Amino acid sequence: MAAPPRARRRGLGQVAAAAGIIAFAALALVGPTGVSAWADSRQKLQHRETQLTELRAERDRIANRVELLDPENADPDLVGELLRNNLNVAHPDEIVVPRD
């Protein structure tokens, strides 16, 4: 004897609900924001924090050079160094010793 149609629909509904719960559980474990993605996200976060630290140090170094080159109060040693390096000039009383 076959099950009545109402009981069959209830059984199909329960199977569909169980399949949905299993699908959500699987996504919670292996989905893009699931438990398995946490380790990868943590590793990326550590890498980005390292990059951020390096960039902040570089920014601070550049800010220091900009402050030293302020037209109102430029550091004469830095100005002389930049002139020598960038324009390849020397003061008349300086002796240039070439290096190989």
KEVOKE-582728 format. One line per field, with one value per atom (N, C-alpha, C, O, CB): atom name; residue in three letters; residue number from 1; y, x, z. Coordinates in pm, whole numbers, plus 32768, in hexadecimal, padded with zeros to 4 digits. Glycine has a CB too. Layout:
N
atom = [CA ...]
type = [ala ...]
seq = [NUM ...]
Y = [Y ...]
X = [X ...]
Z = [Z ...]
***
This chain:
100
atom = [N CA C O CB N CA C O CB N CA C O CB N CA C O CB N CA C O CB N CA C O CB N CA C O CB N CA C O CB N CA C O CB N CA C O CB N CA C O CB N CA C O CB N CA C O CB N CA C O CB N CA C O CB N CA C O CB N CA C O CB N CA C O CB N CA C O CB N CA C O CB N CA C O CB N CA C O CB N CA C O CB N CA C O CB N CA C O CB N CA C O CB N CA C O CB N CA C O CB N CA C O CB N CA C O CB N CA C O CB N CA C O CB N CA C O CB N CA C O CB N CA C O CB N CA C O CB N CA C O CB N CA C O CB N CA C O CB N CA C O CB N CA C O CB N CA C O CB N CA C O CB N CA C O CB N CA C O CB N CA C O CB N CA C O CB N CA C O CB N CA C O CB N CA C O CB N CA C O CB N CA C O CB N CA C O CB N CA C O CB N CA C O CB N CA C O CB N CA C O CB N CA C O CB N CA C O CB N CA C O CB N CA C O CB N CA C O CB N CA C O CB N CA C O CB N CA C O CB N CA C O CB N CA C O CB N CA C O CB N CA C O CB N CA C O CB N CA C O CB N CA C O CB N CA C O CB N CA C O CB N CA C O CB N CA C O CB N CA C O CB N CA C O CB N CA C O CB N CA C O CB N CA C O CB N CA C O CB N CA C O CB N CA C O CB N CA C O CB N CA C O CB N CA C O CB N CA C O CB N CA C O CB N CA C O CB N CA C O CB N CA C O CB N CA C O CB N CA C O CB N CA C O CB N CA C O CB N CA C O CB N CA C O CB N CA C O CB N CA C O CB]
type = [met met met met met ala ala ala ala ala ala ala ala ala ala pro pro pro pro pro pro pro pro pro pro arg arg arg arg arg ala ala ala ala ala arg arg arg arg arg arg arg arg arg arg arg arg arg arg arg gly gly gly gly gly leu leu leu leu leu gly gly gly gly gly gln gln gln gln gln val val val val val ala ala ala ala ala ala ala ala ala ala ala ala ala ala ala ala ala ala ala ala gly gly gly gly gly ile ile ile ile ile ile ile ile ile ile ala ala ala ala ala phe phe phe phe phe ala ala ala ala ala ala ala ala ala ala leu leu leu leu leu ala ala ala ala ala leu leu leu leu leu val val val val val gly gly gly gly gly pro pro pro pro pro thr thr thr thr thr gly gly gly gly gly val val val val val ser ser ser ser ser ala ala ala ala ala trp trp trp trp trp ala ala ala ala ala asp asp asp asp asp ser ser ser ser ser arg arg arg arg arg gln gln gln gln gln lys lys lys lys lys leu leu leu leu leu gln gln gln gln gln his his his his his arg arg arg arg arg glu glu glu glu glu thr thr thr thr thr gln gln gln gln gln leu leu leu leu leu thr thr thr thr thr glu glu glu glu glu leu leu leu leu leu arg arg arg arg arg ala ala ala ala ala glu glu glu glu glu arg arg arg arg arg asp asp asp asp asp arg arg arg arg arg ile ile ile ile ile ala ala ala ala ala asn asn asn asn asn arg arg arg arg arg val val val val val glu glu glu glu glu leu leu leu leu leu leu leu leu leu leu asp asp asp asp asp pro pro pro pro pro glu glu glu glu glu asn asn asn asn asn ala ala ala ala ala asp asp asp asp asp pro pro pro pro pro asp asp asp asp asp leu leu leu leu leu val val val val val gly gly gly gly gly glu glu glu glu glu leu leu leu leu leu leu leu leu leu leu arg arg arg arg arg asn asn asn asn asn asn asn asn asn asn leu leu leu leu leu asn asn asn asn asn val val val val val ala ala ala ala ala his his his his his pro pro pro pro pro asp asp asp asp asp glu glu glu glu glu ile ile ile ile ile val val val val val val val val val val pro pro pro pro pro arg arg arg arg arg asp asp asp asp asp]
seq = [1 1 1 1 1 2 2 2 2 2 3 3 3 3 3 4 4 4 4 4 5 5 5 5 5 6 6 6 6 6 7 7 7 7 7 8 8 8 8 8 9 9 9 9 9 10 10 10 10 10 11 11 11 11 11 12 12 12 12 12 13 13 13 13 13 14 14 14 14 14 15 15 15 15 15 16 16 16 16 16 17 17 17 17 17 18 18 18 18 18 19 19 19 19 19 20 20 20 20 20 21 21 21 21 21 22 22 22 22 22 23 23 23 23 23 24 24 24 24 24 25 25 25 25 25 26 26 26 26 26 27 27 27 27 27 28 28 28 28 28 29 29 29 29 29 30 30 30 30 30 31 31 31 31 31 32 32 32 32 32 33 33 33 33 33 34 34 34 34 34 35 35 35 35 35 36 36 36 36 36 37 37 37 37 37 38 38 38 38 38 39 39 39 39 39 40 40 40 40 40 41 41 41 41 41 42 42 42 42 42 43 43 43 43 43 44 44 44 44 44 45 45 45 45 45 46 46 46 46 46 47 47 47 47 47 48 48 48 48 48 49 49 49 49 49 50 50 50 50 50 51 51 51 51 51 52 52 52 52 52 53 53 53 53 53 54 54 54 54 54 55 55 55 55 55 56 56 56 56 56 57 57 57 57 57 58 58 58 58 58 59 59 59 59 59 60 60 60 60 60 61 61 61 61 61 62 62 62 62 62 63 63 63 63 63 64 64 64 64 64 65 65 65 65 65 66 66 66 66 66 67 67 67 67 67 68 68 68 68 68 69 69 69 69 69 70 70 70 70 70 71 71 71 71 71 72 72 72 72 72 73 73 73 73 73 74 74 74 74 74 75 75 75 75 75 76 76 76 76 76 77 77 77 77 77 78 78 78 78 78 79 79 79 79 79 80 80 80 80 80 81 81 81 81 81 82 82 82 82 82 83 83 83 83 83 84 84 84 84 84 85 85 85 85 85 86 86 86 86 86 87 87 87 87 87 88 88 88 88 88 89 89 89 89 89 90 90 90 90 90 91 91 91 91 91 92 92 92 92 92 93 93 93 93 93 94 94 94 94 94 95 95 95 95 95 96 96 96 96 96 97 97 97 97 97 98 98 98 98 98 99 99 99 99 99 100 100 100 100 100]
Y = [7F8B 8000 807D 8084 7FFF 80DC 8156 81BA 81B8 8194 8212 8278 82E1 82FB 82B9 831D 8384 83FB 8411 83B0 844A 84BB 8522 855C 84FD 853A 859C 856F 85C0 85B3 84EF 84B9 84BC 84D6 8429 84A2 84A4 8532 8545 846F 8596 8621 864B 8692 867F 861F 863F 8600 863E 860D 8587 8543 858A 8597 84B3 85B8 8602 8688 86B4 8618 86C8 8747 8735 8787 8784 86C8 86AC 868E 86B9 8636 8645 8628 86A9 86BD 85C2 8700 8780 87D8 8819 87CA 87D9 8827 87F1 883E 8826 876D 8730 874E 8768 8697 874A 8768 87FA 8819 874B 8853 88E1 88F7 8944 8935 88B5 88C2 888D 88CA 8877 881C 87E3 8841 8853 8758 887F 88DC 8955 8981 8909 898C 89FF 89DA 8A29 8A37 8963 8935 8926 894A 88AF 88F0 88E0 8969 897A 8891 89C9 8A4F 8A91 8ADB 8AA7 8A76 8AAE 8A77 8ABB 8A92 89FF 89C3 89E6 8A0A 892D 89DA 89E8 8A5C 8A6A 896A 8AAF 8B20 8B8D 8B81 8B58 8BF9 8C65 8CAF 8CEE 8CC6 8CA8 8CE5 8C7D 8C9D 8D54 8C02 8B95 8B83 8BD1 8B14 8B1A 8AFC 8AE5 8B11 8A82 8AA0 8A83 8B01 8B03 8A1D 8B69 8BE5 8C3C 8C9A 8C34 8C20 8C72 8C71 8CDA 8C41 8BFC 8BF3 8C46 8C8D 8B5E 8C3C 8C89 8D1E 8D6D 8C61 8D45 8DD2 8E04 8E74 8DE7 8DB2 8DD9 8DEC 8E4A 8D6F 8D94 8DA0 8E1E 8E65 8D23 8E3C 8EB6 8F32 8F94 8EB9 8F2D 8F9D 8FB7 902A 8F84 8F4E 8F5F 8F99 8FEF 8ED9 8F6B 8F9E 9032 9082 8F4E 9057 90E3 913B 91AF 90EF 9107 9155 916E 91DA 910D 910B 911C 9187 91DF 9097 917F 91E5 926F 92D1 91C3 9277 92F7 9332 93AA 92E7 92DE 930D 9343 93AB 929B 92FB 9328 93AC 9406 92BD 93B7 9432 94A8 9519 941E 9490 94FD 952D 95A5 94D0 94CF 94F5 9547 95AA 9477 951C 9565 95F1 9653 9517 95F9 967A 96D7 974E 9667 96A1 96F3 9724 9796 96A3 96CD 96F3 9764 97C6 9679 9756 97BD 983F 98AB 978D 9835 98AD 98F6 9971 9889 98AA 98E7 9932 99A1 987C 98F6 9939 99B6 9A1C 98D9 99B0 9A25 9A94 9B09 9A02 9A70 9AD5 9B12 9B8A 9A96 9ABF 9AF3 9B4C 9BA0 9A7F 9B3A 9B8A 9BFF 9C3B 9B33 9C20 9C91 9D10 9D2F 9CA2 9D59 9DCF 9E38 9E82 9E0D 9E40 9EA3 9E80 9ED8 9EB1 9DFD 9DD3 9D51 9CEB 9DC0 9D53 9CDA 9CB4 9D0A 9CEF 9C32 9BFE 9C0A 9BCD 9B6A 9C57 9C6C 9BEC 9BDE 9CCF 9B90 9B13 9AC2 9A8D 9AC0 9AB9 9A6C 9AB1 9A6E 9A5A 9B34 9B7D 9B67 9B4E 9C15 9B6F 9B56 9AC8 9AB2 9B71 9A67 99DB 99C6 9983 997F 99FF 99F0 9A36 9A01 9A27 9AAA 9AED 9A99 9A8B 9B77 9A63 9A12 9993 9970 99EB 9950 98D2 98E8 98A2 9887 9948 9958 99AC 9990 9997 9A11 9A69 9A51 9A8D 9AF8 99F8 99D3 9A4F 9A65 998D 9A9E 9B17 9B0A 9AB8 9B96 9B5D 9B5F 9BEF 9C44 9B07 9C09 9C8D 9CA2 9C41 9C9E 9D1E 9D34 9D05 9CDF 9DC6 9D08 9CDF 9C4B 9C20 9D35 9BFD 9B6F 9B1E 9B45 9B40 9AAF 9A52 99D7 999B 9A2C 99B3 9940 98C8 98CC 995A 985E 97E3 9779 974A 97B6 9752 96ED 9662 963D 96E7 9618 958E 9532 9556 957D 94BD 9459 93F8 939C 940E]
X = [8053 8000 8059 80B7 7FA1 803D 808D 8066 7FF7 8079 80C6 80AD 804E 804F 8131 7FFD 7FA2 7FF0 8061 7F43 7FB9 8000 802E 809A 7FA6 7FE0 8007 8085 80DE 7F95 808C 8101 817B 81EA 80E7 8164 81D3 820A 8284 81A4 81B2 81E0 822B 828F 8169 81FB 823F 82CA 832A 81EC 82D6 8357 83B6 842D 8345 8383 83D6 8400 8471 838A 83A7 83C9 8437 8492 834D 842F 8496 851C 8585 846C 8519 8595 85D0 8649 857A 857C 85AC 85E6 864C 8539 85A5 85D8 865F 86BB 8573 866B 86E9 8757 87C9 86D9 8735 8799 87C4 883A 8760 8766 878A 87E5 8845 870D 87C8 881E 88A9 890C 87E0 88B1 8934 8980 89F9 8923 893B 897C 89B2 8A23 891A 8962 8991 8A08 8A65 891F 8A04 8A74 8AF3 8B61 8A52 8AE3 8B57 8B91 8C0B 8B31 8B3B 8B6B 8BAF 8C10 8AF7 8B7C 8BBA 8C46 8C9B 8B64 8C60 8CE5 8D44 8DB7 8CD8 8D16 8D72 8D51 8D90 8D73 8CF2 8CCD 8D36 8D9A 8C48 8D21 8D83 8D97 8DFE 8D5A 8D36 8D46 8D3B 8D1D 8CDD 8D51 8D43 8DBF 8E1E 8D26 8DB9 8E24 8EA9 8F11 8E00 8EA7 8F24 8F63 8FDC 8F0C 8F15 8F4B 8F8B 8FD3 8EDD 8F72 8FAA 9042 9080 8F76 907E 9110 914C 91AE 913E 9111 9142 9131 918B 90F7 90C0 90A9 910B 913C 9019 9127 9185 9211 9258 9188 923A 92BD 92C5 932A 92DC 925B 9259 925D 929F 91DC 9216 9216 92A2 92CE 91B4 92E9 9371 93CD 9420 93A9 93BE 9410 93F3 944F 93F5 9373 934D 937C 93A1 92B6 937A 93AB 9441 9471 938B 948A 9519 9530 9585 955B 94E4 94EF 94CE 9511 9494 9467 943E 94AD 94C6 93BD 94EE 955C 95CE 9607 958F 95F0 965B 9636 968A 967A 95BA 958F 958C 95AD 9506 9565 9566 95F4 960D 9524 9653 96DF 9712 9758 9737 96EF 9717 96D8 9719 96EF 9658 9614 9657 9669 9580 967C 96BF 9747 976E 96CF 978F 9812 9802 984E 9858 979F 9788 975A 9784 971F 9704 96D5 974A 974D 966B 97A9 9820 9872 98A1 9876 9885 98D0 9889 98C8 98E7 9805 97B8 97C9 97D9 9723 97C5 97D6 9861 9872 97BD 98C7 994F 9963 99BD 99B3 9911 991D 98BC 98AA 9907 987F 9822 986C 98D5 97E8 9838 987E 989B 98FC 982D 9849 985D 98D2 9913 97E0 98ED 9953 9993 998A 9917 99D4 9A0E 9A8E 9ADC 9A2A 9AA4 9B1F 9B8E 9B86 9B0C 9BF7 9C60 9CA9 9CD1 9CC3 9CBC 9D00 9CAF 9CE6 9D1A 9C2D 9BD9 9BD0 9BD3 9B4C 9BC6 9BC1 9C42 9C3E 9BAA 9CB4 9D34 9D3E 9D6F 9DA6 9D0F 9D12 9CBC 9CE6 9CE3 9C45 9BED 9C25 9C18 9B63 9C62 9C9F 9D0F 9D18 9CD4 9D62 9DD2 9DA0 9DD3 9E2F 9D3E 9D0D 9CBA 9CCD 9CBA 9C60 9C02 9C39 9C1B 9B84 9C89 9CBB 9D4E 9D84 9CAA 9D8D 9E18 9E73 9EC4 9E24 9E64 9EB5 9F09 9EEE 9E5B 9F70 9FC7 9FEE 9FED A045 A010 A03D A0CA A115 A03B A0F1 A174 A1EB A252 A185 A1DF A251 A24C A29D A258 A1EE A1E5 A239 A24A A153 A26D A2BA A264 A231 A344 A255 A202 A25E A2BE A1B0 A241 A28F A234 A1D5 A2C4 A251 A1FA A20C A27A A219 A19F A1A2 A178 A125 A144 A1B2 A18C A129 A0FD A206]
Z = [8000 8000 8000 804F 8079 7FAB 7F9D 8009 803E 7F10 8029 808E 8055 7FDD 80BC 80A9 807A 8044 8070 80EB 7FE7 7FAA 8010 7FFF 7F44 8077 80DC 8126 8140 8140 8148 818F 8133 8160 81C0 80B1 8051 8044 803E 7FC7 803F 8036 80B3 80AC 801E 8126 81A5 81A5 81D3 821F 8174 816E 810F 812D 8142 809D 803E 8079 8064 7FBA 80C2 8104 816B 8176 8147 81B6 821B 81D8 8209 8274 816A 8120 80E9 80EF 80AD 80B3 807D 80EC 80D9 8034 8160 81D1 81FF 821B 8245 8208 8231 81CC 81F2 8242 814B 80E3 80ED 80DA 8056 8109 811A 8191 8189 8129 81FF 8276 825A 8282 82EF 8215 81F2 8196 81A5 81AF 8137 80DA 8125 810D 806B 8182 81D0 8229 8238 8227 8262 82B6 8262 828E 82FB 81E8 8191 816A 8168 8112 814D 812C 81A4 8194 80FB 821B 8293 82A8 82E2 830E 827A 828B 8219 8232 8296 819D 812D 80D0 8067 80DE 80F2 809E 80A1 80E7 80C8 8055 804D 80D1 80E6 7FE2 8128 81AC 821A 828D 81C2 81F8 8257 82AE 82A8 820E 82FC 835C 8315 8345 83B1 82A3 825D 8222 820A 81EF 820B 81D3 823F 821E 818C 82BD 8329 832A 833B 83AF 8318 831B 82A9 82BD 830F 8234 81C2 81DC 81BF 8141 8213 8232 829C 8292 8262 82FF 8368 832E 8353 83D8 82D2 8293 823E 8240 823D 81F4 81A3 81FC 81DA 814A 826D 82C9 8300 8307 833C 8327 835A 82EF 830C 838C 8273 8205 81EF 81DC 8183 81F0 81DC 8250 823A 81CA 82CA 833B 8330 8353 83BF 82FE 82E7 827D 828D 82BE 8210 81A7 81DC 81BB 8132 822F 8268 82BF 82BA 82B9 830F 8364 830E 832D 83BF 82A3 824B 8206 81FC 81E1 81D9 8197 81F7 81D0 8159 8272 82D5 82EF 82FD 8359 82F7 830C 8295 82A7 8321 821D 81A4 81A2 817F 8125 81C7 81CC 8231 8216 81F0 82A5 830B 82DA 82F4 838D 8292 825B 81F5 81F7 821A 819E 8138 817A 8152 80D1 81DE 8224 8267 826A 828E 829B 82D8 8270 828A 831D 81FB 8191 8161 8146 811B 8156 812C 8193 816E 8119 8211 827B 8275 828A 8306 8259 8250 81D5 81D4 824D 816F 80F4 80F0 8086 807C 815E 8165 8139 8170 81F6 80D6 80A3 810E 8102 8035 8173 81DD 8238 8270 822F 8246 82A5 8274 82B8 8333 8200 81C5 820C 8237 812F 8218 8253 81EC 8181 8283 8209 81A4 817C 8109 81D7 81D9 81B7 8153 80F2 8236 8169 810D 8085 801E 8147 8083 8005 7FB6 7F3E 801D 7FF9 7FB7 7F82 7F13 8015 7FD0 7FA5 7F29 7ECB 8016 7F2A 7EB7 7E3B 7DCC 7ED7 7E4C 7DDA 7D9E 7D24 7E04 7DF3 7DC1 7D7A 7D10 7E35 7DB6 7D7C 7CFE 7C9B 7DE1 7D00 7C91 7C1F 7BAB 7CC3 7C3D 7BD4 7BB1 7B55 7BFD 7BFE 7BE5 7BE9 7B8F 7B5D 7C52 7C62 7CE1 7D39 7C68 7CE8 7D5D 7D7A 7D21 7D46 7DF5 7E1E 7DE6 7DDB 7EBA 7DC3 7D85 7DDB 7DA4 7D67 7E5F 7EB1 7ED9 7F2C 7F2E 7EA0 7EBE 7E5C 7DE8 7EBA 7E8C 7E38 7E21 7E80 7E79 7DA2 7D7E 7D6E 7D21 7CFC 7DB7 7DAF 7D71 7DB0 7E3D 7CF3 7CB3 7CF1 7D1C 7C1C 7CF6 7D29 7CB7 7C63 7DA6 7CB7 7C52 7C8C 7C47 7C1E]
***
